[in-house]
Amino acid sequence: MVLGIARDITARKKQENELEKYRSDLEEMVQNRTAELSIANEQLRGEITRRIGIEEELRKSEEKYRLIAEGTRDLIAITTFSHKPVYIYVSPSHKTVMGYEPEDLVGKSGLKFIHPNDKKKLFPLLKRYVEAKGKKILTGKDIEITETLEFRTRDKSGNWHDLESTANLVGKHILFISRDITERKQEEKEKRKLVEKLVLSEKMEVIGRLAGGVAHDLNNILSAIVGYPDLLLTKLPGNSPLRKTILSIKQAGLKASTLVEDLLTLTRRGVRVNEVLNLNDTISDYLQSPEYKKLEAAYPNIKITANLDNDLLNIKGSPIHLSKTIMNLVANAAEAIPLKGSIKLSTTNRYINKPVKDFNKNIKKGNYVVLSVSDNGIGMDPECLNKIFEPFYTKKVMGQSGTGLGLTVVWWTMNDHNGHIDVKSKEGKGTTFELYFPATRRKIPVKKETSSTLKIEKIEGKGEKILVVDDKEEQRELASMMLTKLGYSVDAVISGEKAIEYMNNNPVDLLILDMIMAPGIDGLDTYKEILKKHPGTKAIIVSGFTETESVREAQQLGAGAYVKKPYTLNEIGEAVRNELDK
């Protein structure tokens, strides 16, 4: 009985021990699992925190770039990558710069808005992207491509803008970041024009100095060709067979002097006369001139018509230079018509109510007389149009169509008349020149008898003493012979210094001063020195140049008329007689 009880306790103890061990193992497993869950929870909590941080960063980054995209004036656009790229995103700046709402563009082809001549600039870009996509398929690596290009695109109003764009391949899309450089391009264009004008101005200045020197020497030479025939004609009987020949020599000299006037025009000292006139009269005189008749004969298949405003306002200017301007424009128009065509001359009054640009400067507000010369000839391309006023620039054969100075003379004549030029031309459509002259309300004075019509007896001298001052021997001899012929007592000296010395011992009634003498002092300084010792001395001025500041200063000191070489017997005689009779 006692043994049975002992067995029962032993079995129970064994079960208890096993149960305790199982409970202990279970607690350890729970603790381990709890620890693992705690670590896992901590890791999860850290991952959640990290992801929240990333999302916040992404949100902030997205917000930043959204603000940049919405705030910049740069045009940001994303297009599909295809032969006809379609907008999938357009920045709000398109509204400000181009006038389009973003939704106006999304889903539409970007090529639709690009200038037709600039679309081809995108083709090499698309080709590179296609090649890059092919390489990515082969290598599995992304290939970055960035291109910068310029093209024009149309805004909502239909105006074209110059864009400078950077294109980037982003996956299956192209990101365009573009900047409107229209104003910059315009400024660059204006800058180029200013540089071109500066170069042209410097070129004209150099040519002008050269032309001025040549013209001075030519006029001295032409003085003999024009002056001596006058003297010979006074000695020949009216029926002499030599008169026609001698007159031809004189006319040839005068004609040559008009070519010298063209050279002097390049110096911007070509306009000597500034009288009130009506441009209609100048045009009518040209249409009756021998030069016009010769042009008509040379171009029988060209019809020239004139439509002149009967109420045209007057202008102030030089009839000779304006007539040459008209002649040059008509001749130039005739040469631009290959076979058959027409040239139209018209005049009108025009009021300019706001400044506008011409080839040279701004046209100010005011009343203008406008001369238009248009033809239906071959016209000009832009390159030619930009160079037509340059000296000796021509696409014609030199020597067969004038000197190459025609339009240059027109240019400087308009500058000397404070006028303006507007030229419109298109290849195959003809050319129109519009010349703007400031109008005046002054009346045309009654014309006086000119020196060419004065009779010799009206300009003859009465034995007055005249001193000729000129550094050229042939000029001294010619002037002395002319004035002696007219009845004056004449002496001549070679320089200003000699003139001052002469007058210390010899009184004179009148000086004839050449303005440019070398070596030694010029005509102006000579006159100043003489006036110091002989106040009130009368003088007239002669020169191979046209009127200069020195001439005007001498006249302010008391000198009388200015006579340009070459001069005729009547011209020098009238100037001397008028000054002596004051």
Buried (B, 14 or more C-beta within 10 A) or exposed (E): EEEEEEEEEEEEEEEEEEEEEEEEEEEEEEEEEEEEEEEEEEEEEEEEEEEEEEEEEEEEEEEEEEEEBEEBEBBBBBBBBEEEBBBEBBBBBBBEBBBBEBEBBBEBBBBEBBBEEBEEBBEEBBEBBEEBBEEEEEEEEEBEBEBEBEBBBBBEEEEBBBBBBBBBBEEEBBBBBBBBBBEEBEEEEEEEEEEEEEEBEEEBEEBBEEBBBBBBEBBBBBBBBBBBBBBBBEEEEEEEEEBEEBBEBBEBBBEBBEBBBBBBBBBBBBBBEEBBBBBBBBBEBBBEBEBBEEBEEEBEEBEBEBEBBEEBBBBBBBBBBBBBBBBBBBBBBBBBBEEEBBBBBBBBEBEBEEEEEBBBEEBBEEBBBBBBBBBBBBBBEEEBBBBBBBBEBBEEEEEEBBBBBBBBBBBBBBBBBEBBBBBBBEEEEBBBBBBBBBBBEEEEEEEEEEBEEBEEEEBEBEEBBBBBBBBBEBBBBBBBBBBBBBBBBBBBBBBBBBBBEBBEEEEBBBBBBBBBBEEBBBBBBBBBBBBEEBEEBBBBBBBBBBBBEBBBEBBEEEBBBBBBBBBBBBBBBBBBBBBBEE
